[in-house]
Amino acid sequence: MGKLKHFEIIFHSENDVYYPGDVVRGKVQLELRNELKIRTVKVSMRGVARVHWTEAQNSTSNLAIYTEHINSELEYFFEKKTLFDSDSSACQSDVFGKGRHDFEFSFQLPTSGLTTSFEGKYGNVRYWVKAEIEKPWSFDYRTKKAFTLISPIDINRPEYLIPLEKSKEKTFCCLWCTPGHISVYAKTERTGYCPGESILINAEFENHTRRTVVPQATLHQTQLFLAAGGKVRSRSAKFTTVTGVAVQPHKTAIWDGQLLKIPPISPSILNCRLIRVEYTMRISLNIPPVGYKCFVDLPIIVGTVPFHRTSSSSLSSTSISSGGHSATSPLIASSTSTPLSLGAVSRTGQQRPYLSQQLRSLTTTAAVDGRSPTAAGDDRARSNATPPPTYAECINGSVDIDDEDEEIIGNTRFTPRYTYVNNRNFCPPPAYSEVDPYPESSRSNTQT
């Protein structure tokens, strides 16, 4: 790169994560080996949703097969600024000496109408800042850096606190086998969850066949890419899976509080006309090795504002029953265990969510859940003692944001970061025992 030693964009945000209405501040950093004459230094910020894939089509004229490119684009914003201009009256010199030079910039994000950053196989929602150094009579230098934008989904809203339940029954018959049926009933405590949280599952599995069946819960993601002309492409992925203890013939198994953890994944995307990301939790009974299964799908919302449990919330543990007798397993604990308060799972004392220092609309929050502004102020005081939300890189890994038509200097790899709940305060319930560790006799001796 000749005289150019280093050229990059540095954001002032610690995690490069922003929300609608935030100010994106940073600097363009330039380091030179020798003197360089510069005409302008420009910076731009852009947000775009794109979809692209190819389809094989038959030609109507000569029956040949050709490739059709399906493209659609939605621009959220595009703003440019000039950080240095040699033609400006304020410019004293257009020659920059050896060493480092910084150019500060700031952009205001729109307050609404934005979609959470997302990277998929057939499309993406991407936000970035690009810097360009224009030199007289020479090729320009360009660098680019993406950032994560999170469009808030507050899972504490009433519509996301509604429990979900569903049941299904199927008859199984294999040639000479006597017909029998298997059934699944499943229920979750609520509809909305955040990455890092665990879905609490209550389920009942009935096996009225002569085969052994295996209960299982899996988190499924469905990506929909929508283009002009009604073109649609979809992609599915599986994430966390929990497998229970096998259910013997003519027996019943119960999950009472089985947990399915959500990894660092994209939140649900429901507000974009080009890309949708939806999630379902599938609870199934599988009959190996034939692959026959009975399942129910419960649609869930993956949000960005963690759930804040009240002190009255409680978690029951898990049991499996077999012909009226209870047995424990590595995944399932005794149903007589002491209930565990879920207040310890999240940060104690928090009644309302926090997003970041940029999301502090407590008056609106108070109106949503019917509290007074005074109560919202109490939450503000409690949140001051609470650390800011944590973020984790998406489990899908990084992508290359390099432009195909322009040469970009520097690292162009980008991994979106999403809100992630670290349940470090979670403590398992004490082991249940029929034996009283403090019998009456020992208490009497102590009192004496």
Secondary structure, DSSP 8 states (H G I E B T S, - for coil): -TTEEEEEEEESSSSSEE-TT-EEEEEEEEEESS-EE-SEEEEEEEEEEEEEEEEEEE-TTT--EEEEEEEEEEEEEEEEEEEEETTSTT---SEE-SEEEEEEEEEE--SSS----EE-SSEEEEEEEEEEEE-TTS--EEEEEEEEE----BTTSGGGS--EEEEEEEEE--TTS--EEEEEEEEES-SEE-TT-EEEEEEEEEEESSS-BEEEEEEEEEEEEE-GGG-EEEEEEEEEEEE---B-TTEEEEEEEEEEE--S----B-S-SSEEEEEEEEEEEEETTTTEEEEEEEEEEE-SB-----TT-EE----EEETTEEE--SS---TTS--EEGGGTS-TT--S----TT---HHHHHHHHT--HHHHHHHHHHHTTS---EEEE-TT--EE---TTS--BS--EE--EEEE---TT--------SS-SS-HHHHHHHH-
